[in-house]
Amino acid sequence: MILRALAILVIGTSLGLASALAAVWHLGGHGSVRVGPWITPLDAGGPNRGPYLRAAAALRATLALARQEAIYFRAATDSDGNTLQGTCTYLIQGADLPARWWSITLYGTDHYLIANPENRYAYASANVAHEPDGSFAIHLSPTRQPGNWLDTANAAKIVLLTRLYQPHAAAAAAPSHIAMPSITRQSCP
Amino acid sequence: MRALTHILLPTLLVAALVHIAAVWAVPRIVMHLVLRATAAQASPHHAPLATAANRAIPLPSPDLLYSTCTLDLSAGPALVSVTPGPDYLSLAVFNAATDNVFVANDQTAPGHPIRLLITGPATTPATAPPDITLVHLGSTHGLLLLRALAATPDLQARNEAARRTLVCETLR
């Protein structure tokens, strides 16, 4: 009797924890919006999130803001759907995003900044060099590139996070309609 | 049939209860750990710009200056004020479940200080003075997080001064 109760507790607890972890991992992105390689939860930090998104955001994007203040787009693949690799060279191309200010930041898959000699981790609307037509291009590469360059040498796999702070009303209402930058693989060893 | 009622159903019941409890607890445990770390710091705490060496919070923005105040409303509401400059600066209030229950920024009332009166479940005053925004936290503990734009050295210098005007105090 005691052994049976113990077995029920151990197996039930294990099943409950495993299913919770799997649900947070998979259902945490439920209802997210995809724009090319970029994915955004409809509300990363607001109080009306579902329990799985709340738990997922707590683990992977602690202290995210509600959507009216900031929209977060994450990309772990290029525009062709291939996983972003630190050993490859990519070109991010786009136009200024519909927000008061925006940034594109490079992270390892652990969601922390990647060490590099330049201490350059991101480009923002305030410091990215624009092309003559007003667009921008940012290179991701393990070797130095001309213009806007983020060094990927110290990471095997990489992810990008685009932040739109104080997004324009139309963008906040319909993040799926935002013209996000493309991510094109240029070379791979 | 006996195995179903005596083993399988109780096991599934335990699994369901643990599942619900775990999903509920994760954000609260994360916030508890965040608050435990920030409670050891001065309030407000003005963190340096994020670098690769900074691994306290995932997905830090290297373009923002962050300052925090730990909110413990057990002794009374918290009065928070900051005077933004001309650049992006926001105050975000998070409850014990990591929900961003309130956010104001420099454009909420341009040219004026942001003043918040943050109340907990047991410390709700009836009204706040007209120049103070009343924020109901919904929990006794929480976190105030200031973000100030620092994408260039000029922005960093201006907003370093602005964030130093942050004051967090408990009204007893």
Interface residues (C-beta under 8 A of the other chain):
Chain A: R4 A7 I8 L9 I11 G12 T13 L15 G16 L17 S19 A20 L21 A23 V24 G45 G46 P47 R49 P51 Y52 R54 A55 A57 A58 L59 R60 A61 T62 L63 A64 L65 A66 Q68 E69 R100 W101 S103 T105 Y107 D110 H111 Y112 L113 I114 A115 N116 N119 Y121 A122 A124 S125 A126 N127 L161 R163 Y165 Q166
Chain B: H6 I7 P10 T11 L12 L13 V14 A15 A16 L17 V18 H19 A21 A22 V23 W24 V26 P27 V30 M31 V34 A50 T51 A52 A53 N54 R55 I57 P58 L59 P60 S61 P62 D63 Y88 S90 A92 F94 N95 A97 T98 D99 N100 V101 V103 N105 Q107 L143 L145 L149 A151 T152 L155
